[in-house]
Amino acid sequence: MGRSLLIAALVVMVAGCDVVERDPVDPHADLACAACHQGPRGERGRAMVPEATCTSAGCHGDRGPAEARFGTVTFPHRDHGHGSPVPITCSGCHTHDRGEEPIRATVDACALCHVGQLTGAEPQECRSCHVDPDHSILTSQGVAISHSQLPWIEIGCVRCHYDLVSPDVGVSPQTCRQCHTDLERLQARAVGLDLHPVHSGLTCTACHTSDIHRMEAMSSAVDLVCADCHQEAHGQALPRPGVPPAEFCTDCHVGVHAPQQRLLLGIRPDGRTMPAEHFVVGITCRSCHIPTARTAEAPGDAIRGQATACASCHEREYERILTWWIDGVDVRMAAVRQYLDRASLQLVEPPDTSTILLRMSAEMIGLIADAGGQHNLELSDRLLREAVVGVQDAYRLAGRSPPPPPDLGRVPHSGLCTYCHYDPREPWNFEAMAEDFHERVLRLGQ
């Protein structure tokens, strides 16, 4: 079955079962149950609905519309699933619970036919149905992640949503007991047979499990388990027996590491996003925050980020880079903060527009100060430069010429010299650098 069918299945599963527009009054409400349901199982809510009862004259003689639309996707409706090993009847998707419940299109069974496509889909296929996700999931420290603001990255949704439930096409024997009392005799007769033909007219989920396309687990670089870094707290070892460590700690320590999560995710004060390269490639907090001999001797000390962790992925020379990043951010941040403070003193009673710009510049600096610019160096550098521009614009809107801006040095770009050599006080000469090392690194990066 084609890609369009997969898209339809996914969209409806996300949007919910009752997504097809229908008349406020159910056109089937005046029909007697036996007009559609036939067979000896009516008392158990399992009476079949033969195809002919839907396609007979005066009902849906044309087998319904040629196309149907779920969410943002239009797919073939008439003869849906034509050529499938398992014939799809009207009642396979259209059903009602029982009694006077209106008939609705169910989507629980879509994954049963599209099992291979759902479990092996390319990342971009998620976006075929989840076109513009508008939900927000909170991190472990309460940071909202606006999915509609996330930039499209090469590895797509599976960067975080990596484990979807694999549809189980099996049927539990206990389900069969709802209709068949002699289960042993039934199993003896049915082993090795395709039972779909003798169950035609039943909704697929009458036998198969529903709700089988959902996320089972996530991979996140920012969700935290307190005991990963804090081996001891308040004189007690973590985790405490019977108490989940995250819940135990966050009852009091609310949002302690939220700034770090925001910066790593690239959630800017103005709402736009620019995730750190380390987040995009899947590096977690524990990749850089590693135990040392000191933490073994003093379990009350938190596990902190170590320069030696860089060498676990890169070459030994990379251990120097973390210091360059931290010092480079500190020097630039001090200069920008001084520039902002000067404007705050000189612009007495500025217009509202100038005040808003100064406040936004202060928030940009504050995020870097709270989070540590090394968690997203490129975004931190950009925010510092935008903060300076904001201060300059505030002067102009107040009718004054801005003073000369601070020198923020080189812009860091991944793959270029400026990405590593970020400390403006650290002199470096390209001609005097270790030629063999840099040639090796550049060659590996090609």
Secondary structure, DSSP 8 states (H G I E B T S, - for coil): --HHHHHHHHHHHHH-S--S---SS-TTTTS-GGGT-BSTTGGGT--B--HHHHHSTTS-TT-S-SEEEETTEEEE-TTTTTT-SS---HHHHEE-SSTT---EE--TTHHHHSHHHHHH--HHHHHHHSSS---EEE-TT--EEEGGGS---TTGGGGT--EE--------HHHHTTT-S-HHHHHHHHTT---TGGGTTS-GGGTS-S---SEEE---SS---HHHH-SEETTEESS-TTS-HHHHHHTTSTTTTHHHHHHHHTB-TTS-B---HHHHTT--HHHHB---HHHHH-TTS---B-GGGHHHHS-GGGGGHHHHHHHHHHHHHHHHHHHHHHHHHHSSS--HHHHHHHHHHHHHHHHHHHH-GGGSHHHHHHHHHHHHHHHHHHHHHTT--------------TTSHHHH---TTS---GGGS-HHHHHHHHHHH-
